[in-house]
Amino acid sequence: MSAWLEASFNYQIGQFNLQVDFTMEREIGVLFGPSGAGKSLTLRLMAGLESPVRGSMLLGNRKLVAIPGGRTLRPRERRIALVFQHLALFPHLTALENVAYGLTGKNRYRQAEDWLDRVHLQQLAKHYPAQLSGGQKQRVALARALVTEPDLLLLDEPFSTLEGPLRRSLRRELKRLHRETQTPLLYVTHHIEDVCSLGDRIFFIKDGCLTGSIPVDDLWNSSSQAGAWPALGWGNLLHGRIKQKEGSTWFLWQQGELELAPSLRAEGRASIFIPPHQVKLLYPDIPVDPQLSTNIIEGRVVEKLSLGSNISLFVEAAELQWQVEFPHRSYKDIDVSEGAKVRLAVRPESITILDAHS
């Protein structure tokens, strides 16, 4: 039996070449990788907003793409919904009118009302986007995408501007909607908590190449840790133990230690993950932020890469190789050339605890 989704694309833009080939069931897939890896471009190809040099795509046994030589369906024929990072709500339409926009027929507003009820926004049907909070706008965008009963829902970092309890609440909402509708989702993120709490399967993408996939439940076990993260080649994954000392919680490994968020009270063996964009560089002549002062590590830049609008550094420090990412415009007054000595810092709240054993 074939998978629900089978997609293969080759796309060239300038010097960047995207090659992806994967299958997915009626599940929540997470497309995970660094900035500039090709995540958003993959979604645009699937939705029909870009055309590949070569490509094929089957969705629920319907052939959507066959290049070269075959018929390729237009975006509106594909039964694929796409929620962008910026949501793209119509500012001149109410929440109800936004949800009903893609529907036809005399019952379209009744269907839209039902979906606003499903996302708990029935009382805000007459509100315009400017009158809604960030979380409410997210729910309107999800309702608008799902009201047409698509065969696939693509989400391009829709929660990227949200943090904390609101982001967690919307992840739970999205999982509930997936259970109720059985609509398969492919979700783009570089946020590790999205991967852990939302996905069924993670697809690794780096430098325009989809390098593999594993079930999310297998991501942190000892056998997959050895293969999954090196295959991705992104992020800072450390193995060690958690210890309580002097009234604080610390993560210790052979050559270093990091203070963790005060809310954590676990102890014992654990792994931690730190996204590259959460590793900060310290200016030599500026006082250190108190939130960073306990987690300072000295190292040396071994490689510097320019990735579109971002800079990526590989820094040897505490017998580990750290990855640091930041926009081109940042850290203009710090020497980040290869061989330069730098100081790194990490906020305790930026550290995600994984696989804690006790």
C-alpha positions, 0 to 999 in steps of 0.5 A: 500500500502506498503512502498518503503523500509521496513527493520528490522535487528538484529545484534550482534558484541561483546557486541553491539546489533543492532536492527532496524525496520523501513519503508521509502518512496521515500524520503530523510531519515536522520539517526541521532544519536551519535557516536557509535549508529549503524548508519553506521552499519545499512547502511552496513547491508542494502547494504549487506556488513554485514549479520544480525543474523536475518533480512528482507528487502523489496525494491520496492516490491523486497525481498532482505533479509530473514534471517533465511530461505529465499534467501538473495541477494548479494550486487551487486544484490540489486540495492543499491548504497553506498557512504562512508565517505572516498568516495573510489574513485579509485586514478588511474582512471580519474573522467570519468573512476570512474563514468563509473566503475560500467557500462557495454556496449559500451555507458558506457562512454557516460552515465558517461559523461552525469552524470558528466555534471549533477554534473557540472564537465564535464570540469574535466572529465580527472582529477584524484582524486588527482587533484580535490578539496574536493567538486569535489570529492564529486560530482564524488562520487555522480555521480558514485553512481547514474549513475547505477540508483539504487533503493536506495542511502545510504550516510554515512556522505559524507560531514563530512570533509566539512564546511560552504558554500561548505557543504551547496552547496552540500546539495542543489546539493543532493536535486536537484539530488533527485528531478530529479531522484526520487531515495530515499536517506538514509543519516547518519549524526550527523550534525543538519544542515544536518537534517534541510536542507536536510531531509524529515524524521528523524530516531532517533538511540541510543545505537543500537536501532532505537527509532522512526521517525518524519517528519523533518518539525515537529521536532521543533514545540512545540509538537514534542520538548517534545518527539523527543529529549528525545527519542533520548537522545543526544545533547543540546537543549535549549529554551529561547529568543534571545536579542540584547545587547551591540552590540552583539546577545545573547541567554538567558534562565532562568539561563544563557546566551550565545553569538551568532554569530555576523551575527544573528540579530533576537530577540524573543523566540527561541530554540538552538542546540549545538552538544555534540562534540562542547562543550569544556572543559577548562584547569584550568591553560591555557589562554582561547581562546578569541572565547570561553571567553564569553560562559563559564559555570561552572558545575559538572560531574554527569555521565561519559560513555565510548562509543567505541573511545569516552568519553561522559559526562553528566554535570549539569550546569546552571540548565541544563544537558549538554552532552559533547563528545570527543575522549579518547585521549583528555583532559588527564590532566583534572579530568572528573571523576563523581563528578568533577567540570569542566568548559565548553565553546561553540564557538558562531559559534557552536550554531545552531538557531532553531525555531526563532519566530521573 
